[in-house]
Amino acid sequence: MILNIIILFSGISFIIYGITSFTSKNMILEYIRWGYRKQRYLIGAFQFIAGTCLIIGIFYPKVLSLASIFLTVIMSAAVLVRVKIKDGIYKMLPAILYAVLNFIIFYNSFLK
């Protein structure tokens, strides 16, 4: 039950984040600041697809495992990008949180 809530929270968050990567002027500026302006659509699409796969993964554990490890890696990379550009811990917290949540999902996907 709690795991499904975490999966839905993360999945919906990444679906929304993926969409805003395409539509939000603020997100365009963030991608430029991070140094990934040209990769914005690709990263946004990956996040949207992985978020959708997390939700689908509630019913298909292999899909859940793949999506959650992918998002764990992506969010770990996001933390490293924020370290590289010298963001403070406050700006790193969302990426850290989602890396940890998706690792928890990944770990627990093997227990199903």
C-alpha positions in Angstrom: 0.0 0.0 0.0 2.7 2.5 1.0 4.9 1.4 -1.9 2.0 2.0 -4.3 1.6 5.5 -3.0 5.3 6.2 -3.5 5.1 4.8 -7.0 2.1 7.0 -7.9 3.7 10.1 -6.3 6.9 9.6 -8.3 5.2 8.5 -11.5 2.8 11.5 -11.5 5.6 13.8 -10.6 7.7 12.7 -13.5 4.8 12.8 -16.0 4.2 16.4 -14.9 7.9 17.2 -15.0 8.3 15.7 -18.4 5.4 17.8 -19.7 6.7 21.0 -18.2 10.1 20.3 -19.8 8.2 20.9 -23.1 6.0 23.8 -22.1 7.4 25.8 -19.2 9.4 28.9 -19.9 11.0 28.5 -16.4 12.0 25.0 -17.3 13.7 26.2 -20.5 15.7 28.6 -18.5 16.6 25.9 -16.0 17.8 23.5 -18.7 20.0 26.4 -20.1 21.4 27.0 -16.6 22.2 23.3 -16.2 23.9 23.2 -19.6 21.4 20.9 -21.2 19.4 23.2 -23.4 19.7 21.0 -26.5 18.8 17.8 -24.5 15.6 19.3 -23.0 13.1 17.5 -25.2 14.9 14.1 -24.9 15.2 14.4 -21.1 11.6 15.5 -20.8 10.4 12.6 -23.0 12.5 10.1 -20.9 11.0 11.5 -17.7 7.4 11.4 -19.1 7.9 7.8 -20.4 9.6 6.6 -17.2 6.9 8.2 -15.0 4.2 6.4 -17.1 6.1 3.2 -16.8 6.3 3.5 -13.0 2.5 3.6 -12.9 2.1 0.7 -15.4 4.7 -1.1 -13.3 2.3 -1.4 -10.4 0.9 -4.3 -12.4 4.1 -5.4 -14.2 7.1 -5.7 -11.8 9.7 -5.9 -14.5 8.5 -2.6 -16.0 8.6 -1.2 -12.5 12.2 -2.4 -11.9 13.4 -0.9 -15.2 11.7 2.5 -14.8 12.7 2.9 -11.2 16.4 2.1 -11.8 16.4 4.4 -14.8 15.0 7.2 -12.7 17.4 6.5 -9.9 20.3 6.9 -12.3 18.8 10.0 -13.9 18.2 11.7 -10.5 21.6 10.8 -9.3 23.0 12.4 -12.4 20.9 15.5 -11.7 22.4 15.7 -8.2 25.9 15.6 -9.8 24.9 18.4 -12.3 23.8 20.5 -9.4 27.0 19.9 -7.6 28.9 20.8 -10.7 27.1 24.1 -11.2 27.5 24.8 -7.4 23.8 24.8 -6.5 23.1 24.8 -2.8 21.7 21.8 -0.9 18.2 23.3 -1.0 18.1 23.2 -4.8 19.6 19.6 -4.7 16.9 18.2 -2.3 14.3 17.4 -4.9 16.8 15.4 -7.0 18.1 13.6 -3.9 14.5 12.8 -2.8 13.5 11.4 -6.1 16.8 9.4 -6.4 16.1 7.8 -3.0 12.4 7.2 -3.6 13.1 5.5 -6.9 15.8 3.4 -5.4 13.3 2.3 -2.7 10.9 1.4 -5.5 13.6 -0.5 -7.4 14.7 -2.4 -4.3 11.1 -3.3 -3.3 10.2 -4.3 -6.9 12.2 -7.5 -6.4 10.2 -8.3 -3.3 6.9 -8.6 -5.2 
